[in-house]
Amino acid sequence: MRNLRIVVCIVLSFWVLTSCTDLYLSLPVKEIRFKNLTDTLVHGYETDVQVMGAKSIVVCDTFLVVLTNDVQGYLKIYSTESLNFLGSLGSQGRAGNEFNKPSFLENPYIEDSDVILPLLDNNIVRKDLNITRSLKEGKAVINSSGRVMNAAIGSSFDLKRDKDKQFVCNSYEITPPKPPTYYLKNGDQETEIMVYPQMVRAVEDHVGFLGYVSHIYRHPYKDIFVEAFNLRDYLFYFDFEKESYYAVHQKGALSFDDYYDVSAFSEGEESVNFFWSGVCTNDFIMFLYGAGDYCIKSKDYKSSVTPQEVLVFDWSGNYLCGIKLDVRVQKITYDQKHKVLYGLNDSNESIYGFNLSRYNIGKK
C-alpha cells in the first residue's frame, strides 16, 4: 500500500508539473475565439487622395498624413474634413528639421493645442513633428528630437506615469539563436519580464525566427502595450498600470509549444499575414487580419476579391467585434471624429474610405 501511495504521488506530481509548465511561453495565456466570426461586409470608396510612392498613412486629429518616398517632402498632409491637400513637409537632408529615412513611430498627441506626430528617422533618431506650426510656417517644425534605441536591435518606450522607467524589448538573435527579451528599466536597473524560456522548436532556426515577427502598439495615454504577431494568432498584453502581463490566443490555433513550420500558416512563397497595421484609440485597438479560413492559402490571400478582416480588441484582451472590407488594403488608420476607416492600397497608390458610423465599433 505504501509503495502504491508513493507511485500515485509521483504520477500526480509529474502531472502537475507538466500541466503547469510551458517550455516555450512563460506568460499566462487567455484562450479566446476571434477567428472566422465576422459576417459584416463594409463597402469601401476610393477617395480623391492619390499619392505617388505612398508607404503608410495615419490620422492625426484633423489631419490625414501620408508617408511617401518623395525626397522633396516625405509627408503629405490632408484635411480630414474635406480631404483637401494642405501641404508637403519633411524634405531630405541632414538638418534638424529634415529627414533621410522617416517612419511613423508612436501615436500622435496634442501639446498646447498643436498636433504633434512622433517620427523615427534612420531607425535611431526620434523627431516630434509639430504639424500645426509646420503648416502655418511652411516648413517642418520639430518640437523635440533625440536618439533612441536602434529599431534593428529592439524598441524602448518611456512610461507616461513614471518617466524614469522604460519598457524595453530586445529583438531575437540569430547567432546564437535567442528569442526576444523584455525588460522594465529604471536607470541602470533592469527587471526582466519573463516571456520566452527558450527558442521554439522549428525545422530550421530561420523558420523559428519568423514566429517572433511582430509590432508593438501602445495606448494613447496609458502605460499599456500590445504586441501583435504577423505570423501567429497571438496578442501579448503588457499592462504596467496593473503590473499584468499575459497573452491572448486564438483557441485551437498554432501555439508556441507547437513545432513551428512555414507550412502551418502558408502555402507557396507568400506567407499569410495574421495581425498587422494596428490602430489605437482610447477604448480599443484594431488590426488588419488576414488569416481567416477564407484566405489561409497563398492563392486566396493574393486574390483581389477575397474579403479582408479588421478585428477589434479592448485594452484588457477581450475581442469586441470585426468587419470585412471589400477592398484589399495594406495599411489602415482611423478618423474617430467622422468614424471613417482609411486604408492604403499600395499597389495602385489609392486611399480608400470605409464609413463605420453605422457599426458599433469598439463595443462588444
C-alpha positions as a LaTeX table, in Angstrom:
\begin{tabular}{lrrr}
\hline
Residue & $x$ (\AA) & $y$ (\AA) & $z$ (\AA) \\
\hline
Met1 & 0.00 & 0.00 & 0.00 \\
Arg2 & 2.82 & 2.37 & 0.92 \\
Asn3 & 4.57 & 1.73 & $-2.42$ \\
Leu4 & 1.30 & 2.35 & $-4.23$ \\
Arg5 & 0.86 & 5.71 & $-2.49$ \\
Ile6 & 4.42 & 6.69 & $-3.47$ \\
Val7 & 3.76 & 5.82 & $-7.12$ \\
Val8 & 0.49 & 7.79 & $-7.11$ \\
Cys9 & 2.25 & 10.80 & $-5.57$ \\
Ile10 & 4.98 & 10.67 & $-8.19$ \\
Val11 & 2.44 & 10.45 & $-11.02$ \\
Leu12 & 0.38 & 13.32 & $-9.62$ \\
Ser13 & 3.47 & 15.46 & $-9.11$ \\
Phe14 & 4.58 & 14.82 & $-12.67$ \\
Trp15 & 1.09 & 15.67 & $-13.98$ \\
Val16 & 1.00 & 18.94 & $-12.04$ \\
Leu17 & 4.44 & 19.96 & $-13.24$ \\
Thr18 & 3.80 & 19.14 & $-16.88$ \\
Ser19 & 0.36 & 20.74 & $-16.90$ \\
Cys20 & 1.57 & 23.98 & $-15.32$ \\
Thr21 & 4.87 & 24.34 & $-17.14$ \\
Asp22 & 5.13 & 25.87 & $-20.58$ \\
Leu23 & 8.54 & 25.32 & $-22.11$ \\
Tyr24 & 8.20 & 28.00 & $-24.80$ \\
Leu25 & 5.99 & 30.73 & $-23.33$ \\
Ser26 & 6.03 & 31.98 & $-19.73$ \\
Leu27 & 3.10 & 34.40 & $-19.98$ \\
Pro28 & $-0.31$ & 33.20 & $-18.78$ \\
Val29 & $-2.49$ & 32.56 & $-21.83$ \\
Lys30 & $-6.06$ & 33.70 & $-22.29$ \\
Glu31 & $-7.68$ & 31.36 & $-24.84$ \\
Ile32 & $-10.49$ & 33.08 & $-26.74$ \\
Arg33 & $-12.21$ & 32.90 & $-30.13$ \\
Phe34 & $-11.83$ & 35.70 & $-32.64$ \\
Lys35 & $-11.24$ & 33.89 & $-35.92$ \\
Asn36 & $-13.98$ & 33.47 & $-38.56$ \\
Leu37 & $-16.61$ & 35.31 & $-36.50$ \\
Thr38 & $-17.05$ & 38.26 & $-38.85$ \\
Asp39 & $-20.13$ & 38.47 & $-41.09$ \\
Thr40 & $-20.43$ & 42.22 & $-41.69$ \\
Leu41 & $-19.05$ & 43.38 & $-45.05$ \\
Val42 & $-18.25$ & 47.11 & $-45.30$ \\
His43 & $-18.00$ & 48.60 & $-48.77$ \\
Gly44 & $-15.14$ & 50.98 & $-49.41$ \\
Tyr45 & $-15.00$ & 54.01 & $-51.66$ \\
Glu46 & $-11.96$ & 55.43 & $-53.41$ \\
Thr47 & $-11.08$ & 58.89 & $-52.15$ \\
Asp48 & $-9.58$ & 61.68 & $-54.23$ \\
Val49 & $-6.31$ & 61.25 & $-52.31$ \\
Gln50 & $-3.82$ & 59.57 & $-54.63$ \\
Val51 & $-0.17$ & 59.94 & $-53.72$ \\
Met52 & 2.73 & 58.58 & $-55.75$ \\
Gly53 & 5.08 & 56.48 & $-53.66$ \\
Ala54 & 2.70 & 56.29 & $-50.68$ \\
Lys55 & 4.05 & 53.99 & $-47.95$ \\
Ser56 & 1.79 & 54.46 & $-44.93$ \\
Ile57 & $-1.00$ & 56.64 & $-43.52$ \\
Val58 & $-2.06$ & 57.99 & $-40.13$ \\
Val59 & $-4.83$ & 60.28 & $-38.89$ \\
Cys60 & $-3.58$ & 62.98 & $-36.51$ \\
Asp61 & $-6.59$ & 64.78 & $-35.04$ \\
Thr62 & $-7.98$ & 66.65 & $-38.12$ \\
Phe63 & $-5.08$ & 65.76 & $-40.42$ \\
Leu64 & $-4.57$ & 62.74 & $-42.67$ \\
Val65 & $-0.82$ & 62.25 & $-43.07$ \\
Val66 & 0.56 & 60.16 & $-45.94$ \\
Leu67 & 4.15 & 58.97 & $-45.67$ \\
Thr68 & 5.82 & 58.78 & $-49.10$ \\
Asn69 & 9.22 & 58.28 & $-50.70$ \\
Asp70 & 9.24 & 61.82 & $-52.14$ \\
Val71 & 12.54 & 63.41 & $-51.06$ \\
Gln72 & 11.11 & 66.89 & $-51.68$ \\
Gly73 & 8.60 & 66.27 & $-48.90$ \\
Tyr74 & 8.18 & 62.86 & $-47.34$ \\
Leu75 & 4.90 & 63.80 & $-45.62$ \\
Lys76 & 1.75 & 64.87 & $-47.49$ \\
Ile77 & $-0.88$ & 66.47 & $-45.26$ \\
Tyr78 & $-4.63$ & 66.47 & $-45.98$ \\
Ser79 & $-7.65$ & 67.72 & $-44.07$ \\
Thr80 & $-9.95$ & 65.04 & $-42.66$ \\
Glu81 & $-12.84$ & 67.50 & $-43.05$ \\
Ser82 & $-12.54$ & 67.87 & $-46.81$ \\
Leu83 & $-9.55$ & 65.68 & $-47.84$ \\
Asn84 & $-8.10$ & 68.83 & $-49.42$ \\
Phe85 & $-4.30$ & 68.91 & $-49.72$ \\
Leu86 & $-2.77$ & 71.21 & $-47.09$ \\
Gly87 & 0.94 & 70.93 & $-47.65$ \\
Ser88 & 4.10 & 68.86 & $-48.03$ \\
Leu89 & 6.57 & 68.57 & $-45.15$ \\
Gly90 & 9.95 & 66.99 & $-44.37$ \\
Ser91 & 12.45 & 67.25 & $-47.20$ \\
Gln92 & 15.55 & 65.07 & $-47.43$ \\
Gly93 & 18.66 & 66.33 & $-45.70$ \\
Arg94 & 20.79 & 66.33 & $-42.56$ \\
Ala95 & 19.39 & 69.40 & $-40.86$ \\
Gly96 & 17.42 & 69.08 & $-37.64$ \\
Asn97 & 14.09 & 69.53 & $-39.46$ \\
Glu98 & 14.98 & 67.30 & $-42.42$ \\
Phe99 & 14.86 & 63.53 & $-42.84$ \\
Asn100 & 16.68 & 60.67 & $-44.55$ \\
Lys101 & 14.51 & 57.66 & $-43.74$ \\
Pro102 & 11.37 & 58.67 & $-41.82$ \\
Ser103 & 8.72 & 56.31 & $-40.46$ \\
Phe104 & 5.79 & 56.63 & $-38.07$ \\
Leu105 & 6.89 & 55.90 & $-34.50$ \\
Glu106 & 4.13 & 56.35 & $-31.91$ \\
Asn107 & 0.62 & 57.75 & $-31.53$ \\
Pro108 & 0.17 & 61.43 & $-32.43$ \\
Tyr109 & $-0.68$ & 63.68 & $-29.48$ \\
Ile110 & $-1.82$ & 67.22 & $-28.65$ \\
Glu111 & 0.52 & 69.68 & $-26.91$ \\
Asp112 & $-0.51$ & 73.30 & $-26.27$ \\
Ser113 & $-3.31$ & 72.88 & $-28.86$ \\
Asp114 & $-0.80$ & 71.79 & $-31.52$ \\
Val115 & $-0.91$ & 68.39 & $-33.22$ \\
Ile116 & 2.38 & 66.50 & $-32.77$ \\
Leu117 & 3.44 & 63.43 & $-34.77$ \\
Pro118 & 6.41 & 61.38 & $-33.44$ \\
Leu119 & 8.61 & 60.15 & $-36.29$ \\
Leu120 & 11.63 & 57.84 & $-36.40$ \\
Asp121 & 14.45 & 58.83 & $-38.75$ \\
Asn122 & 17.19 & 56.45 & $-39.85$ \\
Asn123 & 15.97 & 53.94 & $-37.24$ \\
Ile124 & 17.75 & 55.79 & $-34.42$ \\
Val125 & 16.51 & 59.41 & $-34.15$ \\
Arg126 & 13.12 & 60.42 & $-32.79$ \\
Lys127 & 11.73 & 63.69 & $-34.17$ \\
Asp128 & 8.40 & 65.03 & $-32.89$ \\
Leu129 & 6.94 & 66.98 & $-35.81$ \\
Asn130 & 4.62 & 69.86 & $-34.95$ \\
Ile131 & 2.13 & 69.60 & $-37.81$ \\
Thr132 & 0.08 & 72.64 & $-36.78$ \\
Arg133 & 3.03 & 75.05 & $-36.70$ \\
Ser134 & 4.68 & 73.44 & $-39.72$ \\
Leu135 & 1.67 & 74.14 & $-41.93$ \\
Lys136 & 1.48 & 77.74 & $-40.67$ \\
Glu137 & 5.19 & 78.39 & $-41.25$ \\
Gly138 & 5.51 & 76.40 & $-44.47$ \\
Lys139 & 8.38 & 74.25 & $-43.17$ \\
Ala140 & 8.89 & 71.29 & $-40.85$ \\
Val141 & 8.95 & 72.38 & $-37.20$ \\
Ile142 & 10.40 & 69.83 & $-34.79$ \\
Asn143 & 9.31 & 70.23 & $-31.17$ \\
Ser144 & 11.94 & 67.85 & $-29.83$ \\
Ser145 & 14.41 & 65.26 & $-31.04$ \\
Gly146 & 16.85 & 62.72 & $-29.67$ \\
Arg147 & 18.48 & 59.38 & $-30.26$ \\
Val148 & 16.52 & 56.26 & $-29.37$ \\
Met149 & 17.15 & 52.54 & $-29.38$ \\
Asn150 & 18.09 & 51.30 & $-32.85$ \\
Ala151 & 14.97 & 49.73 & $-34.37$ \\
Ala152 & 17.12 & 46.89 & $-35.72$ \\
Ile153 & 18.00 & 45.93 & $-32.14$ \\
Gly154 & 14.63 & 46.49 & $-30.50$ \\
Ser155 & 12.25 & 49.09 & $-29.12$ \\
Ser156 & 12.11 & 51.22 & $-25.99$ \\
Phe157 & 9.23 & 53.26 & $-24.61$ \\
Asp158 & 9.26 & 55.81 & $-21.80$ \\
Leu159 & 6.42 & 55.15 & $-19.38$ \\
Lys160 & 3.97 & 58.02 & $-19.00$ \\
Arg161 & 3.29 & 57.66 & $-15.26$ \\
Asp162 & 6.95 & 57.29 & $-14.32$ \\
Lys163 & 9.23 & 58.83 & $-16.94$ \\
Asp164 & 12.31 & 57.40 & $-15.21$ \\
Lys165 & 11.16 & 53.93 & $-16.30$ \\
Gln166 & 11.30 & 52.36 & $-19.74$ \\
Phe167 & 9.71 & 49.33 & $-21.34$ \\
Val168 & 12.48 & 47.73 & $-23.40$ \\
Cys169 & 12.06 & 44.97 & $-25.97$ \\
Asn170 & 15.15 & 43.38 & $-27.48$ \\
Ser171 & 14.79 & 41.60 & $-30.80$ \\
Tyr172 & 15.66 & 37.94 & $-31.31$ \\
Glu173 & 19.26 & 36.99 & $-32.01$ \\
Ile174 & 20.31 & 34.72 & $-34.84$ \\
Thr175 & 23.82 & 33.75 & $-33.65$ \\
Pro176 & 23.47 & 32.11 & $-31.24$ \\
Pro177 & 19.69 & 31.67 & $-31.59$ \\
Lys178 & 17.87 & 33.53 & $-28.81$ \\
Pro179 & 14.21 & 34.60 & $-28.55$ \\
Pro180 & 13.26 & 38.24 & $-27.87$ \\
Thr181 & 13.65 & 39.56 & $-24.32$ \\
Tyr182 & 11.59 & 42.15 & $-22.41$ \\
Tyr183 & 12.62 & 44.43 & $-19.54$ \\
Leu184 & 11.33 & 47.15 & $-17.28$ \\
Lys185 & 14.27 & 49.50 & $-16.99$ \\
Asn186 & 14.79 & 52.05 & $-14.22$ \\
Gly187 & 18.11 & 53.80 & $-14.74$ \\
Asp188 & 20.77 & 51.09 & $-14.77$ \\
Gln189 & 18.45 & 48.57 & $-13.14$ \\
Glu190 & 16.71 & 46.10 & $-15.44$ \\
Thr191 & 13.94 & 43.75 & $-14.35$ \\
Glu192 & 13.21 & 41.08 & $-16.91$ \\
Ile193 & 9.62 & 40.23 & $-17.79$ \\
Met194 & 9.71 & 36.50 & $-18.44$ \\
Val195 & 8.13 & 35.77 & $-21.81$ \\
Tyr196 & 10.17 & 33.12 & $-23.65$ \\
Pro197 & 12.09 & 30.50 & $-21.65$ \\
Gln198 & 13.73 & 29.21 & $-24.84$ \\
Met199 & 13.57 & 29.21 & $-28.63$ \\
Val200 & 10.63 & 27.47 & $-30.28$ \\
Arg201 & 11.15 & 24.13 & $-31.98$ \\
Ala202 & 11.38 & 24.54 & $-35.74$ \\
Val203 & 12.65 & 22.71 & $-38.80$ \\
Glu204 & 15.39 & 25.38 & $-39.09$ \\
Asp205 & 16.43 & 28.34 & $-36.93$ \\
His206 & 15.40 & 30.94 & $-39.50$ \\
Val207 & 11.92 & 29.40 & $-39.69$ \\
Gly208 & 11.63 & 29.64 & $-35.92$ \\
Phe209 & 12.54 & 33.33 & $-36.04$ \\
Leu210 & 9.59 & 34.02 & $-38.34$ \\
Gly211 & 7.27 & 33.14 & $-35.49$ \\
Tyr212 & 8.56 & 36.14 & $-33.49$ \\
Val213 & 7.92 & 38.78 & $-36.18$ \\
Ser214 & 5.66 & 41.35 & $-34.55$ \\
His215 & 4.97 & 45.01 & $-33.85$ \\
Ile216 & 4.29 & 46.76 & $-30.54$ \\
Tyr217 & 1.48 & 49.30 & $-30.10$ \\
Arg218 & 0.83 & 51.49 & $-27.08$ \\
His219 & $-2.28$ & 53.02 & $-25.56$ \\
Pro220 & $-2.52$ & 56.75 & $-26.43$ \\
Tyr221 & $-2.45$ & 57.87 & $-22.77$ \\
Lys222 & $-1.88$ & 54.82 & $-20.57$ \\
Asp223 & 1.09 & 52.52 & $-19.95$ \\
Ile224 & $-0.49$ & 49.58 & $-21.75$ \\
Phe225 & 1.27 & 47.92 & $-24.68$ \\
Val226 & 0.07 & 45.27 & $-27.12$ \\
Glu227 & 2.42 & 43.15 & $-29.20$ \\
Ala228 & 0.72 & 41.81 & $-32.33$ \\
Phe229 & 2.23 & 38.90 & $-34.26$ \\
Asn230 & 2.38 & 38.83 & $-38.03$ \\
Leu231 & 2.51 & 35.06 & $-38.33$ \\
Arg232 & 0.70 & 33.79 & $-35.25$ \\
Asp233 & $-2.76$ & 34.08 & $-33.69$ \\
Tyr234 & $-1.32$ & 35.85 & $-30.64$ \\
Leu235 & $-1.53$ & 39.21 & $-28.92$ \\
Phe236 & 0.71 & 39.95 & $-25.92$ \\
Tyr237 & $-0.54$ & 42.48 & $-23.36$ \\
Phe238 & 1.88 & 44.40 & $-21.12$ \\
Asp239 & $-0.15$ & 46.47 & $-18.66$ \\
Phe240 & 2.28 & 48.38 & $-16.43$ \\
Glu241 & $-0.51$ & 50.18 & $-14.60$ \\
Lys242 & $-1.84$ & 46.90 & $-13.21$ \\
Glu243 & 1.52 & 45.07 & $-13.46$ \\
Ser244 & $-0.25$ & 42.45 & $-15.53$ \\
Tyr245 & 1.36 & 40.63 & $-18.45$ \\
Tyr246 & $-0.48$ & 37.98 & $-20.46$ \\
Ala247 & $-1.13$ & 36.52 & $-23.91$ \\
Val248 & $-4.36$ & 36.36 & $-25.90$ \\
His249 & $-4.50$ & 33.37 & $-28.21$ \\
Gln250 & $-6.99$ & 32.06 & $-30.73$ \\
Lys251 & $-8.30$ & 28.82 & $-29.28$ \\
Gly252 & $-7.06$ & 25.81 & $-31.22$ \\
Ala253 & $-4.56$ & 27.75 & $-33.34$ \\
Leu254 & $-0.82$ & 27.10 & $-33.60$ \\
Ser255 & 0.80 & 27.84 & $-30.23$ \\
Phe256 & 4.36 & 28.49 & $-29.10$ \\
Asp257 & 4.50 & 24.93 & $-27.78$ \\
Asp258 & 3.84 & 23.52 & $-31.24$ \\
Tyr259 & 6.53 & 22.61 & $-33.71$ \\
Tyr260 & 6.91 & 25.63 & $-35.98$ \\
Asp261 & 6.87 & 25.18 & $-39.74$ \\
Val262 & 6.08 & 27.66 & $-42.51$ \\
Ser263 & 3.57 & 25.21 & $-43.99$ \\
Ala264 & 1.48 & 25.58 & $-40.83$ \\
Phe265 & 0.34 & 29.05 & $-41.86$ \\
Ser266 & 1.01 & 29.43 & $-45.60$ \\
Glu267 & 1.40 & 27.72 & $-48.92$ \\
Gly268 & 3.87 & 28.67 & $-51.61$ \\
Glu269 & 6.32 & 31.54 & $-51.40$ \\
Glu270 & 4.00 & 34.14 & $-49.89$ \\
Ser271 & 3.04 & 33.93 & $-46.23$ \\
Val272 & $-0.40$ & 34.82 & $-44.95$ \\
Asn273 & $-0.27$ & 37.78 & $-42.57$ \\
Phe274 & $-2.16$ & 37.39 & $-39.30$ \\
Phe275 & $-2.07$ & 40.72 & $-37.38$ \\
Trp276 & $-0.59$ & 43.83 & $-38.93$ \\
Ser277 & $-1.20$ & 47.57 & $-39.30$ \\
Gly278 & $-2.78$ & 48.33 & $-35.93$ \\
Val279 & $-4.73$ & 51.46 & $-34.97$ \\
Cys280 & $-5.02$ & 52.62 & $-31.36$ \\
Thr281 & $-7.77$ & 54.66 & $-29.71$ \\
Asn282 & $-8.50$ & 55.29 & $-26.02$ \\
Asp283 & $-11.05$ & 52.46 & $-25.94$ \\
Phe284 & $-9.83$ & 49.85 & $-28.40$ \\
Ile285 & $-7.15$ & 48.66 & $-30.78$ \\
Met286 & $-7.96$ & 47.35 & $-34.25$ \\
Phe287 & $-5.85$ & 45.34 & $-36.68$ \\
Leu288 & $-5.88$ & 44.27 & $-40.26$ \\
Tyr289 & $-6.15$ & 40.50 & $-40.11$ \\
Gly290 & $-5.59$ & 38.08 & $-42.97$ \\
Ala291 & $-5.60$ & 34.55 & $-41.59$ \\
Gly292 & $-9.27$ & 33.61 & $-41.67$ \\
Asp293 & $-10.07$ & 30.25 & $-43.24$ \\
Tyr294 & $-11.24$ & 32.02 & $-46.39$ \\
Cys295 & $-7.70$ & 33.23 & $-47.18$ \\
Ile296 & $-5.35$ & 30.87 & $-45.38$ \\
Lys297 & $-3.91$ & 29.69 & $-48.68$ \\
Ser298 & $-1.48$ & 31.84 & $-50.59$ \\
Lys299 & $-3.51$ & 31.83 & $-53.81$ \\
Asp300 & $-6.60$ & 33.04 & $-51.94$ \\
Tyr301 & $-4.65$ & 35.56 & $-49.89$ \\
Lys302 & $-3.48$ & 37.36 & $-53.03$ \\
Ser303 & $-6.91$ & 37.41 & $-54.61$ \\
Ser304 & $-8.28$ & 40.94 & $-55.06$ \\
Val305 & $-11.85$ & 39.78 & $-54.46$ \\
Thr306 & $-11.25$ & 37.99 & $-51.15$ \\
Pro307 & $-12.64$ & 39.98 & $-48.19$ \\
Gln308 & $-10.13$ & 41.21 & $-45.66$ \\
Glu309 & $-10.87$ & 41.50 & $-41.96$ \\
Val310 & $-10.42$ & 44.20 & $-39.36$ \\
Leu311 & $-10.53$ & 42.78 & $-35.81$ \\
Val312 & $-11.16$ & 44.96 & $-32.76$ \\
Phe313 & $-9.98$ & 44.25 & $-29.19$ \\
Asp314 & $-10.14$ & 46.27 & $-25.99$ \\
Trp315 & $-7.16$ & 47.10 & $-23.80$ \\
Ser316 & $-7.96$ & 44.21 & $-21.44$ \\
Gly317 & $-7.53$ & 41.46 & $-24.01$ \\
Asn318 & $-11.18$ & 40.98 & $-24.97$ \\
Tyr319 & $-12.34$ & 40.52 & $-28.56$ \\
Leu320 & $-15.02$ & 43.12 & $-29.32$ \\
Cys321 & $-16.02$ & 42.79 & $-32.96$ \\
Gly322 & $-14.83$ & 42.50 & $-36.53$ \\
Ile323 & $-15.70$ & 43.66 & $-40.04$ \\
Lys324 & $-14.76$ & 42.59 & $-43.54$ \\
Leu325 & $-13.54$ & 45.05 & $-46.17$ \\
Asp326 & $-14.42$ & 44.59 & $-49.84$ \\
Val327 & $-11.20$ & 46.35 & $-50.94$ \\
Arg328 & $-7.76$ & 45.00 & $-50.14$ \\
Val329 & $-5.51$ & 47.46 & $-48.30$ \\
Gln330 & $-2.10$ & 47.19 & $-46.69$ \\
Lys331 & $-2.23$ & 49.98 & $-44.08$ \\
Ile332 & $-5.12$ & 51.38 & $-42.06$ \\
Thr333 & $-5.82$ & 54.40 & $-39.89$ \\
Tyr334 & $-8.98$ & 55.64 & $-38.18$ \\
Asp335 & $-10.67$ & 59.04 & $-38.05$ \\
Gln336 & $-12.52$ & 58.92 & $-34.71$ \\
Lys337 & $-14.36$ & 62.20 & $-35.27$ \\
His338 & $-16.02$ & 61.13 & $-38.52$ \\
Lys339 & $-15.87$ & 57.36 & $-37.82$ \\
Val340 & $-14.09$ & 56.65 & $-41.07$ \\
Leu341 & $-11.51$ & 53.91 & $-41.51$ \\
Tyr342 & $-8.93$ & 54.77 & $-44.17$ \\
Gly343 & $-6.96$ & 52.10 & $-45.98$ \\
Leu344 & $-3.94$ & 52.42 & $-48.27$ \\
Asn345 & $-3.73$ & 50.13 & $-51.27$ \\
Asp346 & $-0.09$ & 50.43 & $-52.23$ \\
Ser347 & $-0.49$ & 48.51 & $-55.49$ \\
Asn348 & $-2.45$ & 51.37 & $-57.09$ \\
Glu349 & $-1.38$ & 54.06 & $-54.59$ \\
Ser350 & $-5.02$ & 54.80 & $-53.72$ \\
Ile351 & $-6.57$ & 55.57 & $-50.36$ \\
Tyr352 & $-10.00$ & 54.11 & $-49.63$ \\
Gly353 & $-12.52$ & 55.16 & $-47.03$ \\
Phe354 & $-14.86$ & 52.88 & $-45.07$ \\
Asn355 & $-17.72$ & 54.60 & $-43.25$ \\
Leu356 & $-18.14$ & 52.86 & $-39.89$ \\
Ser357 & $-20.74$ & 55.21 & $-38.40$ \\
Arg358 & $-23.45$ & 52.54 & $-38.73$ \\
Tyr359 & $-21.48$ & 49.94 & $-36.79$ \\
Asn360 & $-20.81$ & 49.58 & $-33.08$ \\
Ile361 & $-17.04$ & 49.53 & $-33.47$ \\
Gly362 & $-15.35$ & 49.12 & $-30.12$ \\
Lys363 & $-18.44$ & 47.69 & $-28.40$ \\
Lys364 & $-18.91$ & 44.02 & $-27.58$ \\
\hline
\end{tabular}
